[in-house]
Amino acid sequence: MGAIVVTDTPEKVLSSMIGVQLTDIQNAINALQKQGYRVNKIRKKDGGYRTTFIPPIQLLLVQRKIKTFLVRSFQEWSRGLYGTYKNTSYVDHVRTHSTDRYFFHIDLKNAFPSAQTEIIKPLIYEKFFERTNNKVLSKRMVNLFYDLTTLPGLFRVLPQGTPTAPFLFYLVLGKSGLVNKISSIRGNLNVTVYVDNILVSSRNSINTIIQENIQEKVVSCGFCINNKKTAYYDKFYYQPIINGLRVADERVVLPKKQLRKLRGLIHRALYNPKLIPQAKGIIASLRPIYGGIPPQLMNSHLKLSFRDKRAQ
């Protein structure tokens, strides 16, 4: 980013930082003021609702650019955080723990709304504007950034459903030092985070005292724990399912029930060409997990490929 000059405006500085036109920023501001976020409620399995916020398209486009810029700028914050940085999918998150035996899985309750967003302003200021001469413009710039990425209101929260919310949540999480604090409890604890899921594993037992200590660290960083989804597993007796993946021996696989459903869909695609694109998408999604096609689906996959080639 070039030096900030007196004639610059916050909108002009942001457009230069994230690589968009000045009019894109102005359109995003106008859309936010006139339209705001569209609220969407999704029913959860427990009967409650998950509230998501859909930004107007003009704001959405700018938020996507902001996210790309932030991910590139905060690479040093990536330790233990999966799902946003490159090569850190949910599969990588679970696979990191596959050689361990004991698992303590914590689910954060209302993770995005409970994130302490006041941390974001000083983080952005220190990272990009602390050394600039125009302090007034720099602070206005930080306020604009804050306005475009948090939900308007008396208490600013991260709007779940926007491109920027997950990464800003990770910045808040990273600033809290939670991963390091949990790791410091005992030397051989393996700690990773995927969105609102914290997974702690070890080759040695994670006893009740350590579990309580871990939960105290989470609460001390300002987060709430969903006790209903928090669990402890010994892989010798039960292979845990984390983020939809079963940790089996020293590898991660899909649960058998899920594989049977996928095999059924691929089989139906043999007789219904409209399902072929969906079946192909499913097969592609399995490659990061298995490194190829799982043996249970190989026969169906070969039949589908042959049928698809004949149809072309």
C-alpha positions in Angstrom: 0.0 0.0 0.0 1.3 3.4 -0.9 1.7 6.3 1.5 -1.5 8.0 2.6 -1.7 11.7 1.5 -3.8 14.6 2.9 -6.2 14.5 0.0 -7.1 10.8 0.4 -10.4 9.7 1.7 -11.1 6.5 3.7 -13.0 5.1 0.7 -10.1 5.8 -1.6 -7.5 4.2 0.7 -9.6 1.1 1.2 -10.2 0.7 -2.6 -6.4 0.9 -3.1 -5.7 -1.6 -0.4 -8.1 -4.4 -1.5 -7.9 -3.7 -5.3 -11.3 -2.4 -6.2 -12.7 0.8 -7.8 -13.6 3.7 -5.6 -17.2 3.4 -6.9 -17.3 -0.2 -5.6 -16.7 1.1 -2.1 -19.2 3.9 -2.4 -21.8 1.5 -3.8 -21.2 -0.9 -0.9 -21.7 1.9 1.6 -24.9 3.1 0.0 -26.3 -0.5 -0.2 -25.5 -1.0 3.5 -27.2 2.2 4.5 -30.3 1.7 2.3 -30.8 -2.0 2.2 -28.9 -3.5 5.1 -28.5 -7.2 5.7 -31.2 -9.7 4.9 -31.8 -11.9 7.9 -32.2 -15.6 7.3 -33.1 -18.2 10.0 -32.2 -21.8 9.6 -33.7 -24.4 11.8 -31.2 -26.6 13.7 -31.6 -30.2 14.7 -32.1 -29.2 18.4 -35.2 -27.2 17.4 -33.5 -23.8 17.7 -32.5 -21.5 14.8 -29.2 -20.4 13.3 -29.4 -16.8 12.2 -27.4 -15.8 9.1 -27.0 -12.3 7.6 -26.9 -11.9 3.8 -25.3 -8.7 2.7 -26.5 -6.8 -0.4 -24.5 -7.9 -3.5 -22.5 -4.6 -3.7 -21.3 -5.1 -0.1 -20.7 -8.8 -0.7 -18.3 -8.2 -3.5 -16.3 -5.7 -1.4 -16.3 -8.1 1.6 -14.9 -10.9 -0.6 -12.0 -8.6 -1.6 -11.4 -7.6 2.1 -11.3 -11.3 3.1 -8.7 -12.1 0.4 -6.6 -9.1 1.5 -6.7 -10.1 5.2 -5.8 -13.7 4.6 -2.8 -12.6 2.6 -1.8 -10.0 5.2 -2.2 -12.2 8.4 -0.4 -15.4 7.4 1.5 -15.4 10.7 -1.7 -16.0 12.5 -2.4 -19.4 10.9 -1.1 -21.7 13.6 -3.8 -24.2 14.6 -6.5 -22.4 12.6 -8.2 -24.4 9.9 -10.8 -23.6 7.2 -9.7 -20.2 5.9 -6.0 -20.4 5.1 -4.8 -22.3 2.1 -4.5 -26.1 2.5 -6.4 -26.0 5.8 -9.7 -27.7 5.1 -11.9 -29.5 7.6 -10.2 -32.7 6.4 -6.8 -31.3 7.4 -8.2 -30.2 10.7 -9.3 -33.7 11.7 -6.4 -35.5 10.0 -3.9 -33.6 12.2 -5.2 -35.6 15.1 -5.5 -39.0 13.5 -2.5 -40.6 15.1 -3.6 -39.7 18.7 -5.8 -41.8 20.9 -7.6 -39.4 23.2 -9.8 -36.6 22.0 -11.5 -33.7 23.7 -13.9 -31.9 21.4 -15.3 -28.5 22.3 -18.1 -26.7 20.5 -18.4 -22.9 20.9 -21.8 -21.6 21.5 -22.8 -18.6 19.4 -19.2 -18.2 18.3 -19.5 -15.3 15.9 -21.9 -13.2 18.0 -19.8 -13.7 21.2 -16.5 -12.7 19.5 -15.1 -9.6 21.1 -15.1 -7.4 18.0 -13.6 -4.4 19.7 -10.2 -6.3 19.3 -10.5 -5.9 15.5 -10.0 -2.1 15.4 -6.6 -2.0 17.1 -5.5 -5.0 15.2 -6.2 -3.4 11.8 -4.7 -0.1 13.0 -1.5 -1.7 14.2 -1.1 -3.8 11.1 -1.7 -1.2 8.4 -1.8 2.4 9.8 0.4 2.7 12.9 3.3 4.2 11.0 1.3 6.6 8.9 1.5 10.4 9.4 -2.2 11.1 9.0 -3.6 9.7 12.2 -7.0 11.2 11.8 -7.5 9.7 8.3 -6.1 6.4 9.6 -8.7 6.2 12.3 -11.4 7.0 9.9 -10.1 4.3 7.6 -10.3 1.7 10.5 -13.8 2.8 11.3 -14.9 2.3 7.6 -13.3 -1.1 7.6 -15.2 -1.9 10.8 -18.5 -0.6 9.5 -18.2 -2.7 6.3 -17.5 -6.0 8.2 -19.5 -5.9 11.4 -23.3 -5.8 12.1 -24.6 -2.2 12.8 -26.0 -1.7 16.2 -25.2 -0.7 19.8 -22.9 -3.8 20.2 -21.0 -4.7 17.1 -21.0 -8.4 16.2 -19.7 -10.5 13.3 -22.6 -11.2 10.9 -22.6 -15.0 10.3 -23.0 -15.7 6.6 -20.6 -13.0 5.3 -17.3 -13.8 3.6 -15.3 -11.8 6.2 -16.9 -13.1 9.4 -15.0 -16.4 9.7 -11.6 -14.8 9.2 -12.3 -11.9 11.5 -13.4 -14.5 14.1 -10.0 -16.2 13.6 -8.3 -12.8 14.2 -10.2 -12.4 17.5 -9.3 -16.0 18.4 -5.7 -15.6 17.4 -5.4 -12.3 19.4 -6.8 -14.1 22.5 -3.9 -16.6 22.2 -6.4 -19.5 23.0 -4.5 -22.2 21.0 -1.2 -21.4 22.7 -2.9 -21.2 26.1 -4.4 -24.6 25.7 -1.2 -26.1 24.4 0.7 -24.8 27.4 -1.4 -26.8 29.8 0.5 -29.9 28.9 3.3 -30.3 26.4 1.9 -33.1 24.3 -1.6 -31.6 23.6 -2.4 -31.2 19.9 -4.8 -28.2 19.4 -6.6 -27.1 16.3 -9.6 -25.0 15.6 -12.1 -25.3 12.7 -14.6 -22.4 12.8 -16.4 -22.9 16.1 -15.0 -26.4 16.8 -11.9 -26.8 19.1 -10.2 -30.2 19.0 -7.6 -31.2 21.5 -6.0 -34.6 21.2 -3.1 -36.5 22.8 -1.5 -39.9 22.9 -1.9 -39.8 26.7 -5.2 -39.6 28.6 -6.7 -36.1 28.9 -8.1 -36.4 32.5 -10.9 -34.4 34.0 -8.6 -31.9 35.6 -7.0 -31.1 32.3 -10.5 -30.9 30.6 -11.7 -28.4 33.1 -8.5 -26.4 32.7 -9.0 -26.3 28.9 -12.6 -25.1 29.3 -11.5 -22.4 31.8 -9.0 -21.1 29.1 -11.8 -21.0 26.6 -14.1 -19.1 28.9 -11.3 -16.7 30.0 -10.9 -15.7 26.3 -14.5 -14.5 26.2 -16.1 -17.6 24.5 -19.1 -19.7 25.6 -19.1 -23.5 25.5 -21.9 -25.6 24.1 -21.9 -28.3 26.7 -24.3 -30.5 24.7 -21.8 -30.9 21.9 -18.6 -31.1 24.0 -17.3 -34.6 24.5 -14.3 -36.8 25.4 -13.4 -39.9 23.4 -11.0 -42.8 23.8 -10.4 -44.0 20.2 -9.7 -47.5 21.6 -13.3 -47.9 22.6 -15.0 -45.5 20.2 -13.9 -43.9 17.0 -15.0 -40.3 17.2 -16.8 -38.4 14.5 -15.4 -34.9 14.1 -16.9 -32.5 11.5 -18.6 -35.4 9.8 -15.4 -37.5 9.6 -14.7 -40.7 11.6 -11.2 -41.0 13.0 -10.4 -44.7 12.4 -7.0 -46.1 13.3 -4.6 -43.5 11.9 -6.7 -42.2 9.1 -10.0 -40.3 8.6 -12.9 -41.7 6.7 -16.6 -41.1 6.2 -19.0 -42.9 8.5 -20.3 -46.1 6.9 -23.9 -44.8 6.9 -22.8 -41.7 4.9 -20.9 -43.8 2.4 -24.0 -46.0 1.9 -26.1 -42.9 1.1 -23.5 -41.6 -1.4 -23.3 -45.0 -3.1 -27.1 -45.0 -3.4 -27.0 -41.6 -5.1 -24.3 -42.6 -7.5 -26.3 -45.7 -8.3 -29.4 -43.7 -9.0 -27.3 -41.4 -11.3 -26.7 -44.5 -13.5 -30.4 -44.4 -14.5 -31.1 -40.7 -14.1 -28.7 -38.5 -16.1 -29.9 -35.4 -14.3 -28.1 -36.7 -11.1 -24.7 -37.2 -12.9 -23.4 -33.7 -12.1 -24.3 -34.1 -8.4 -22.7 -37.6 -8.3 -19.5 -36.2 -9.9 -19.4 -33.5 -7.3 -19.7 -36.0 -4.5 -16.9 -38.1 -6.0 -14.6 -35.1 -6.3 -15.3 -34.1 -2.6 -14.1 -37.6 -1.5 -10.7 -37.3 -3.1 -9.2 -35.0 -0.3 -10.4 -37.4 2.3 -9.3 -40.7 0.7 -6.7 -39.5 -1.7 -8.8 -41.1 -4.4 -12.0 -43.1 -4.7 -12.9 -45.3 -1.6 -13.1 -49.0 -2.4 -16.8 -49.1 -1.4 -17.6 -46.7 -4.3 -15.1 -47.8 -6.9 -17.5 -50.2 -8.8 -20.3 -47.5 -8.9 -17.8 -44.9 -9.9 -16.5 -47.0 -12.9 -20.0 -47.7 -14.0 -20.9 -44.0 -13.8 -17.8 -43.0 -15.8 -18.5 -45.5 -18.5 -22.2 -44.4 -18.7 -21.2 -40.8 -18.9 -18.7 -41.4 -21.7 -21.3 -43.2 -23.7 -23.8 -40.4 -23.3 -21.3 -37.8 -24.6 
